[in-house]
């Protein structure tokens, strides 16, 4: 429970603990409460206060010398994601190559067999979206960096592209 507004209200206490950073579990718009089933990488979930709450937290935490670290969940999205539902509704969707179907639209690769987590294909258009739209958006807001969820499942190439995108932004 709680919101990013609430975290900002607790910064005095967090700073008193000597924290130099706050790692947030996924905050992007998602169907579940845990948010590992991303619906939209470009929107902070309204249940957490949306983009404005994140901007507020970053600004206030910065005054304490505290960096905000986001969880980059790029191995899969949620079954309700704008990207996956776009493909289900239109086989010619621009996100089509982000997913692998063996029997469209019923059978698709899922992350660790979880049907509600369609696995992303790390094709050039997906990597470009993450590195040139998602990462810059949050870096420009002032976050301190990303923790990459199950990074051992990323290719070295994708990991290097992510690092380069972060460094390019800050």
C-alpha positions in Angstrom: 0.0 0.0 0.0 0.9 3.6 0.0 1.8 6.2 -2.6 4.8 8.1 -3.8 3.3 11.1 -2.1 3.5 9.1 1.2 7.1 8.2 0.6 7.9 11.9 0.1 6.2 12.6 3.5 8.6 10.2 5.2 11.8 11.6 3.8 12.8 13.1 7.2 12.7 9.7 8.7 14.3 7.9 5.8 17.1 10.5 5.8 17.6 10.0 9.6 18.4 6.4 8.8 21.3 7.5 6.7 19.8 6.3 3.4 21.5 7.5 0.2 19.0 6.0 -2.1 15.4 4.6 -2.2 14.8 1.6 -4.4 11.2 1.4 -5.6 9.7 -1.8 -6.8 7.9 -1.4 -10.2 5.9 1.8 -10.4 4.6 1.8 -14.0 1.0 1.4 -14.7 -0.1 -2.2 -14.2 -3.0 -4.4 -13.4 -1.8 -6.0 -10.2 -0.7 -4.6 -6.9 2.9 -5.7 -7.3 3.2 -4.0 -10.8 5.6 -6.6 -12.3 2.9 -7.0 -15.1 3.5 -3.6 -16.7 0.7 -2.1 -18.7 2.5 1.0 -19.9 6.2 1.7 -19.4 5.6 5.4 -20.0 3.1 6.0 -17.2 3.6 5.9 -13.4 0.6 4.0 -12.0 -2.1 6.4 -10.7 -2.5 4.3 -7.6 0.9 5.5 -6.6 0.1 9.1 -7.6 1.1 9.1 -11.2 4.0 11.0 -12.8 3.5 14.1 -10.7 4.0 12.1 -7.5 7.2 10.6 -8.8 8.5 14.1 -9.9 7.7 15.4 -6.4 9.4 12.5 -4.7 12.6 12.9 -6.8 12.7 16.6 -6.1 12.2 16.3 -2.4 14.5 13.3 -2.1 17.2 15.2 -4.0 17.1 18.0 -1.3 18.1 15.3 1.2 20.8 13.9 -1.1 18.8 10.8 -1.7 18.6 9.1 -5.1 15.5 7.3 -6.4 16.2 3.9 -8.1 13.5 2.4 -10.3 12.9 -1.3 -11.1 13.4 -1.9 -14.8 11.1 -4.8 -15.7 11.8 -5.4 -19.3 11.6 -9.2 -19.7 7.8 -9.3 -19.9 4.7 -7.1 -19.7 1.3 -7.8 -18.4 -1.5 -9.5 -20.4 -3.4 -6.2 -20.2 -0.5 -4.1 -21.4 -1.1 -1.5 -24.2 1.6 -3.3 -26.2 0.3 -6.9 -25.9 -3.4 -6.0 -26.3 -2.5 -3.9 -29.3 -1.1 -7.1 -30.9 -4.1 -9.2 -29.8 -6.5 -6.6 -31.4 -4.4 -6.1 -34.6 -2.0 -8.6 -35.9 -0.2 -5.8 -37.8 0.4 -3.8 -34.6 3.7 -2.0 -34.4 4.4 -4.1 -31.3 3.9 -7.4 -33.1 7.6 -8.4 -33.1 7.8 -7.8 -29.4 6.0 -11.1 -28.7 6.4 -14.6 -30.0 3.2 -16.6 -30.9 3.1 -20.3 -31.8 -0.6 -20.1 -32.4 -1.9 -16.6 -32.7 -3.5 -15.3 -30.6 -3.9 -18.1 -28.1 -0.4 -19.4 -27.6 2.5 -17.1 -26.9 5.8 -17.2 -25.0 5.3 -16.4 -21.4 7.9 -15.5 -18.8 8.6 -18.6 -16.8 5.3 -20.1 -18.0 3.1 -17.4 -16.4 0.3 -16.9 -18.9 -0.4 -13.4 -17.5 3.2 -12.3 -18.3 3.8 -12.3 -22.0 7.6 -12.5 -22.6 9.1 -9.7 -24.6 11.3 -10.4 -27.6 14.4 -8.2 -27.3 14.2 -7.2 -31.0 15.6 -3.9 -32.2 12.3 -2.1 -31.9 11.8 -3.2 -28.3 15.3 -2.3 -27.3 15.0 1.0 -29.1 11.8 1.8 -27.2 13.3 1.0 -23.8 16.6 2.8 -24.5 15.3 5.8 -26.4 11.9 6.4 -24.8 11.5 4.7 -21.4 15.0 5.2 -19.9 15.3 8.9 -21.0 11.9 9.7 -19.7 12.7 8.7 -16.1 16.3 9.8 -16.2 15.2 13.3 -17.4 12.8 13.3 -14.4 15.9 12.9 -12.2 16.0 9.3 -11.0 19.3 8.0 -9.9 19.2 4.8 -12.0 17.6 1.5 -12.6 17.7 -1.9 -11.0 17.2 -4.5 -13.8 14.8 -7.2 -12.9 16.3 -10.7 -13.7 19.1 -9.1 -15.6 20.7 -12.5 -16.1 18.0 -13.1 -18.7 19.1 -10.1 -20.8 21.7 -10.4 -23.5 25.0 -8.6 -23.0 24.1 -6.4 -25.9 20.8 -5.3 -24.4 22.4 -4.7 -21.0 25.1 -2.5 -22.6 22.5 -0.6 -24.6 20.6 0.1 -21.3 23.8 1.3 -19.6 24.6 3.5 -22.5 21.1 5.0 -22.5 21.4 5.7 -18.7 24.9 7.3 -19.1 23.7 9.4 -22.1 20.9 10.8 -20.0 23.1 11.4 -16.9 
